[in-house]
Amino acid sequence: MVLTGRVGVSRARAVAETAARGWQGPLTALLLVGVARLDPRSLSQLATVLAVYLALRVVALGVASRTPPVTRPVLWGAALLGGLALAQTAGPFAPGQAASPWAVLVLVVGVPAAALSALRAKAESAPVGGFPMAPASLVATGAFGAVFGATGAAAGLVLGEYRSVLRTAAERPPLRPSSSVPRLEAMTVVDLLVAHHVLGPKAFTAFAAVWLLGRVALESTGPVLAYARRLTGAPASRQWPLIAGAALLVGLVALPGSVTRTLVGVPASDVLLVSWLGVLAVRAAFGRLALSLEQRGHARGTAHVLGGAVLLQAGLILGSGSSLRWTVTACLASALAGLAALSSAAVPAGVVRLRATDLVRRARNTIEVVLAQPATSLVAGLALVGLSIRLAADRGLWLDEAISVAQTNGRFADMIAGLRGWDVHPPLYHSILWGTRQLIGTSEIAVRAPSIVAGTLLIPALYLAGRELYGRRTGLVAAAFGTVAPLLVWYSQEARMYALLMLVAVAAVWAHARALRTGRLVDWASMGALGAALLWTHYFAVIWVAIQHACVGVAIVRRRAEGREIGRLLRGWAAAALVLGALLVPLLPIVHDQLISSPHLEALSTPSRNPALTELSVYSVLSNTVWAMWGYHSGEVMTQLVALWPLGMLFVFSLLGRGRDRSTTLLLALGAIPVSILLLAGLKTRDLFEVRYFATTVPLAILLAAHIVTKVRTSWISTGVATAVVAASLVIALVDQQVGHGNPRRYDFERALARVEATADEGDVLLYAPRYLDSVVGYYAPGIRAGPLIEGRPPPRTGRVFVLTSYSLSDRREPPARVERVVSRLWRDRSVVDEFRVPQVRVRVFEPRT
Amino acid sequence: MRDERLRTPRWDPRLGSRGADTKIRVLALLNIPLAIWYFSWLLQPERIGHPVLYGLLLAAEVFNLAQAMGFWWTCSSSRIRPPRATNSVSRVDVFIPVCGEDPEIVEATVAAAVALRGADIRVSVLDDGSSPEIESLAARYGAGYLRRPERRGAKAGNINDALARTDRELVAVFDCDHVPDPRFLEATLGYFDDQRVAFVQTPQYYANAGRGGVAAAAFAQQALFFGPIARGKDGLGAMFCCGTNVVFRRTALESVGGFPEESVTEDFELSIRLHEQGWTSAYVSEVLAAGLGPEDMASYVSQQFRWARGCVSSLPRIFRARLPTKVRVQYALSSMFFLSGWTLLVYITMPLVRLLTGAQPLDATTANNFLLHFSPYFLTALAAVSVAGAGAYTFGAFCLMAATFWVHVRASVAALLGLSQRFVVTAKRGSGRRQPRAVLPALVAIGLLTAAAARGLAVDRGPATLNNVAFAALHVTVLLRGAWPALSGERRARPQAEVEPSPEPIGPSSGMP
């Protein structure tokens, strides 16, 4: 009976650990989201609270590890009470008032993610830092935080921590005494406390943000470490390159420097962030090595090295003055010195011994085991990573997004009427957006929520389509590519219909392939319905739907020529057409009204809206091709990328002999024909050849890329290398697109208008050009007196005038030269007192001459 | 362990033939205006950058256009002959020339030859190696054994000697590694009812295509030739003899004095003479014999050099021959294919010179539009190859040809200088060793391109430099991929059970048997 009970407990624990592993990614992703939403003040506050907590924990762990098990509960209790008491000091210690709801969210949602990894690490050896807290304690943390603010959250955190430690102590064998853990924790505490002391509150804010983000990166890689260790059975000392690599990778990918800038409001350079992640990676290696050496009987020497490193670190920071960069450098120097010292001791003992063949074998094992996991878990994990990337948008709305928001003002009927009379888009996306803003408002994240959701769902959709067309492996690779594909990420962060369009397109491909395979009427009906959804999302999808049905027609003709039965196929096709037709009927009146009334339709027959885009050049075709796969980049980068077109020839050559199949033909037809048609249309009206108009091609290109790399079957290395190369290129492109300078699609109206709003007084006026910036001005600066810059309409004689221009959005009616003429004429009696530029936006401030 | 030649062939030369004519014609029709668009742009005087480089580029492009147009024309004329049964029992001499090959390889061929159906056959092993094992092998299978006292004229001389010592009206020839299908004669003899037919050729199928990169790529090249190209040549009445898996009418051979012994590509030269005499040829698009292709780089290079040397030497002869125009053009196209290596040399040279000296063939101010005019023509032309071969022509085949570009160059120089060439039998089994010398010129090119790219990047990272670095990377990748089997040293003949299918689909080629 007892045995059965123990087995049950073991099973339950195994299940719990599996669940913990499964939830690690999602929780970490949510933590990132929470961190991204912190304001600088609360972040600093939180960092301070955590510093206090860590100081407490160091003492507690140090005491506990050297204490006989019998006396531990007493000590735990005492430490708990002391911790709670100390936590109360966090409030006055922190510079801010009370923690924001976001800070509480971070604690409630994020800490368990780190706690889970720490618990897992604890099961194998003593942890190196971390925020161990049982999932159940999130209730205490959340409740305390919600009621008592920052102080309460800290108290909840400590409470949860000790509850977790008590449970662990009761269920597991006693922890082995370790002097390394407290010393390593001491290094972290030194970082925070000394940095707070020497840097002052402002610089410490930046430092704390970097510290927290780096810590998250490090903690989130814990499962990777434990997982790899379980697979390979290698000692902890061999894991440090993995920790270092994973921490750096996660940090670099998920935590771009611009996020830090947005969070803390003071410049914290990318170099600084990367340096700090490097510090953490080195320190993790340092910690692992120290523990390993200690377990092998080198406790005394290890302790001396660790103590020396802590002293070195503190000394360097204290002696450096108030330079943030120097503080980080000091941390890195101490960790490197410690690592070097320990490594020199470890190498002769054979602790650090890695061979290339071992690495290859382990990599293969890891890949095989990962691929053996249930696809749903892998795809769910990818989707959550994708969600976190998509949520990490740090750019404001641009013109078209603001127009979308403006169009969904008011009642639903008014919105539809507006679309019918003044727009060229079908109403599905706007209807979803209208519903979203009724539920969660009009903040940036709220209006982008439909695209974020669609863009995230696109990841499992790619998996399903890839699996249906080619098989499970292709589906997984396609989902992985889709997670980081720059253009998919970009339009998932834009309050326009393109993410939805791509999602529905991929679903339509999936339904198409499935209908042909199964022949079931429900699949055919799905294909018809999704085709209709495409047309309700964007009218250009008419090309897509036509191709889709033409492909079915070709299949029927071919089957008939081969003498095969076609009745079932015909019935299915008829069902699809029927559903498509039925769902399109309600759209017809809208199309009719838009055709006869929308002034924007003239764009389809006029040469170009943008005078800079007068000719469809080879460069523009290549640029769109690069954008489709690798996203948006600065002009300089694009020129260099486009110059590499001979590699495209290599790619074409490499396709020789790869044969054809029905799936590839379908994807090629659905991908290439719309591009070709828009290319021809672009010869007349340049604006029409634009990657977002053939956005449906992009996920298909990803599917084809996944198919190509998974078709390399000469060895698993070839497949792995090909996949890694493509994925790496996408990740690098994604990082450059999201945080690099000179992205031509980044319009920083948000910052420009925030500055205008902050400095404008009553009586000042904002004039903008081109005239259709009213939506974006209305979104970001609704309280400012504003109007378009129009010739012949002089501004008020008193007060300052802010002139906001964004010439890359100009059309033929308002070319930059004309606007500048107007400006120079109007301001003869005024002088420029200030001028600033943000990406794609220029603001000049004029004041009457006295 | 079962001989792979006895397995069911994994390739159908008629693959993709259905509707291929129409597709190729459409692509050809599309390609012609695209080619005109490209060349009308290229031929403008303002395009000229460095005059010499421009001239070289233009010559290479014109040559390739001529080859491409020939390919479209040939493939558009595809013909698949309907099966034709013979009305009478023919008497056939079956010749199996041998010259020192492994008796184990010869045995399967002799065994299959004596089992041929559909005619009264007499199998003769023509042994130029004077091997007692071969003699006993022939005796064991009841085949004749012919050994000539004086060895002259290589394989052609061997067959001529046998012709003089035999008398049947039809003569089938199989290389000693080509195992005929029992239906071989049943499928071919019917076409001799047409009294003008001098020979009936069937495809060469490499049963060892799964034995590594060279064998797979070599067969992919063969597959393009014995697929759409051979079908097209048959449609144009210009199919030539490929030396094995072929049946001759004795009177036709006698009318031209037997096999020409002065050429290293005696089959090609013989075909010209027969067509000159008014004889016709037929091609049966069905695998009726399974042989062994080159398995290592040295064998491949040796084979290609012999073909290139012989065919390029035949060019003057082709232009002098009294042939119908379309047949003459077909022969010329086949011969001139072996000058393709020169164009690859030109293309490799361009980025090299640009990165080292700054000189480029096209004027820098107009070079930006090169891609606009070139890419449609390039993509459509490549699509034509892919469609015609039904995916049979692989990237590996292209790379192998590129990595041995120097063979064409060397062969044509040798032909121009009139250097003598000895007939070398292609090895039937791979050496299993690394053979870097066989691809030394390609390795030199790779080294030069890499060094030039590194230097270019060190000096400047502007778009023009990057563009040429990308071209260099393209060439390096292709050359390295093609040369890789010689560098890695592919394993020697594995047991049959371990032979895996070719990693690439069996596909098209370049030209000559």
Interface residues (C-beta under 8 A of the other chain):
Chain A: S617 V618 Y619 V621 L622 T639 Q640 V642 A643 L644 W645 P646 L647 M649 L650 V652 F653 S654 L655 L656 G657 R658 G659 R660 R713 T714
Chain B: A220 N368 N369 L371 L372 F378 L379 L382 V385 S386 G391 A392 Y393 T394 F395 G396 A397 F398 R461 P463 A464 L466 N467 A470 F471 A473 L474 T477 V478 P503 E504 P505 G507 P508
